[in-house]
Amino acid sequence: MQKAIFPGTFDPPTVGHQDLIRRAGKLSDFLYLSVAQAHHKKTLFTLEERKKMLELTAAEVLEKNKFTVITFDGLLIDLCRKLQTNVVIRGLRDSRDFEYERRIGGVNQIMFEEFETVYLQSYGNTASISSEILREVIKLNGNTEKLLPKSITDFVREKIINKTA
């Protein structure tokens, strides 16, 4: 059985993340969706909120027995070893994402020789979506119908609007 990990901060998950989850599910027998503690970023949502949102987001596009959502804090290669997989899925929106991910993947591969990164390119309109832009659209009362998974829309909008009020 080929297992893969799709890590991220998911603050919050977007339809872009959801598309990558759906596609990654086709490439692996089982997918670990790993919500990072993200010490390097100031997140709006708590780790548990991000985990719950990701569970709902993934359940819209994957069968329940095809994935699990976990949290992690530390090196991705240590998580790979713990979960006994060497395959990591990363999404790429543009060349900046590629350069950043290429460097990280290279260092991970140096530290864990069997490490492999599978890069999935974002397609169409999802390539423009980021969690940061999404939060700004909500603050300005914009339409998020094509940006947010349906299952988390109300929760995300309420949290962002209450946080900025």
C-alpha positions as MATLAB code, in Angstrom:
seq = 'MQKAIFPGTFDPPTVGHQDLIRRAGKLSDFLYLSVAQAHHKKTLFTLEERKKMLELTAAEVLEKNKFTVITFDGLLIDLCRKLQTNVVIRGLRDSRDFEYERRIGGVNQIMFEEFETVYLQSYGNTASISSEILREVIKLNGNTEKLLPKSITDFVREKIINKTA';
ca = [
       0.000    0.000    0.000;
       1.474    3.364   -1.038;
       0.967    6.010    1.619;
       1.655    9.700    1.080;
       1.696   12.813    3.237;
       0.237   16.159    2.199;
       1.504   18.675    4.779;
       0.563   22.318    5.208;
      -0.680   24.963    7.589;
      -4.165   25.114    6.003;
      -5.058   28.464    7.600;
      -7.790   27.988    6.346;
      -8.085   25.256    3.716;
      -9.200   26.598    0.319;
     -10.741   25.033   -2.769;
      -7.174   24.997   -4.104;
      -6.127   22.741   -1.223;
      -9.256   20.679   -1.797;
      -8.401   20.151   -5.466;
      -4.879   19.022   -4.539;
      -6.278   16.650   -1.893;
      -8.645   15.106   -4.446;
      -5.822   14.647   -6.960;
      -3.332   13.360   -4.359;
      -5.934   10.800   -3.306;
      -5.801    9.365   -6.816;
      -2.014    8.976   -6.605;
      -1.853    7.143   -3.291;
      -3.700    4.342   -1.563;
      -3.827    6.315    1.673;
      -3.243   10.003    2.340;
      -2.089   11.592    5.582;
      -3.227   15.201    5.656;
      -0.779   16.761    8.076;
      -1.559   20.084    9.693;
       1.664   21.786   10.748;
       2.003   23.626   14.031;
       3.669   26.377   11.935;
       5.964   28.166   14.366;
       7.264   30.261   11.453;
       3.817   31.718   10.675;
       1.224   33.568   12.703;
      -1.934   31.568   12.098;
      -5.464   32.880   12.506;
      -7.008   29.506   13.332;
      -5.873   27.196   16.123;
      -4.227   23.884   15.310;
      -7.400   22.001   16.299;
      -9.612   24.315   14.234;
      -7.383   23.801   11.189;
      -7.470   20.035   11.726;
     -11.289   19.985   11.943;
     -11.663   22.213    8.866;
      -9.314   19.961    6.903;
     -11.289   16.857    7.928;
     -14.483   18.453    6.591;
     -12.751   19.720    3.448;
     -11.229   16.324    2.610;
     -14.468   14.473    3.330;
     -16.086   16.419    0.469;
     -13.675   14.860   -2.071;
     -12.253   11.616   -0.609;
     -13.738    8.468    0.876;
     -13.326    8.343    4.669;
     -11.126    5.216    4.532;
      -8.678    6.912    2.116;
      -7.318    9.576    4.484;
      -6.721   10.730    7.998;
      -5.937   14.202    9.282;
      -3.136   14.527   11.804;
      -1.204   17.379   13.381;
       2.548   17.587   13.612;
       5.283   19.710   15.049;
       8.827   19.162   13.885;
      10.690   17.981   10.835;
       8.707   16.513    7.973;
      11.270   13.747    7.506;
      10.717   12.645   11.102;
       6.980   12.437   10.401;
       7.707   10.397    7.256;
       9.786    7.940    9.244;
       7.142    7.675   11.962;
       4.382    7.010    9.409;
       6.620    4.709    7.372;
       6.328    6.575    4.113;
       8.765    8.540    2.018;
       6.303   10.250   -0.346;
       5.255   13.847    0.251;
       2.768   15.767   -1.895;
       3.268   19.503   -2.366;
       1.184   21.953   -4.363;
       2.690   24.547   -6.676;
       0.849   27.695   -7.699;
       3.699   29.500   -9.409;
       7.472   29.652   -9.890;
       8.007   31.151   -6.425;
       6.309   28.134   -4.838;
       8.466   25.855   -6.984;
      11.755   27.489   -5.948;
      10.804   27.388   -2.264;
       9.565   23.784   -2.389;
      12.532   22.619   -4.495;
      14.991   23.850   -1.861;
      13.057   22.267    1.011;
      12.648   18.998   -0.895;
      16.370   18.948   -1.663;
      17.376   19.408    1.968;
      14.859   16.770    3.077;
      16.277   14.362    0.512;
      19.814   14.981    1.803;
      18.701   14.187    5.362;
      16.458   11.234    4.380;
      17.785    9.560    1.247;
      14.542    7.770    0.367;
      12.522   11.009    0.579;
      10.502   11.869   -2.546;
       8.436   14.956   -3.222;
       5.596   14.792   -5.727;
       4.718   18.264   -6.972;
       1.164   18.885   -8.104;
       0.582   21.985  -10.163;
      -2.460   24.075   -9.325;
      -4.706   24.473  -12.341;
      -7.072   27.146  -13.536;
      -8.521   29.559  -11.045;
      -7.192   27.689   -8.009;
      -3.631   28.800   -8.807;
      -4.511   32.326   -7.686;
      -5.998   31.361   -4.328;
      -4.018   31.617   -1.125;
      -5.219   31.565    2.466;
      -3.899   35.110    2.890;
      -5.864   36.466   -0.087;
      -8.945   34.548    1.023;
      -8.820   36.144    4.481;
      -8.607   39.594    2.873;
     -11.608   38.903    0.601;
     -13.651   37.906    3.662;
     -12.572   40.993    5.634;
     -13.839   43.124    2.752;
     -17.114   41.131    2.595;
     -16.371   39.555   -0.785;
     -17.999   36.471   -2.283;
     -16.065   33.310   -1.327;
     -18.306   30.766   -3.060;
     -15.526   29.741   -5.465;
     -12.725   30.084   -2.901;
     -13.812   28.098    0.166;
     -15.045   24.509    0.524;
     -18.777   24.549    1.292;
     -18.447   22.591    4.542;
     -16.315   25.258    6.242;
     -17.542   28.505    4.668;
     -19.746   29.705    7.535;
     -17.171   28.874   10.218;
     -14.312   30.594    8.358;
     -16.317   33.714    7.526;
     -17.560   34.051   11.123;
     -14.091   33.616   12.627;
     -12.461   36.132   10.291;
     -15.229   38.721   10.593;
     -15.297   38.423   14.403;
     -11.500   38.622   14.588;
     -11.406   41.883   12.586;
     -14.494   43.479   14.157;
];
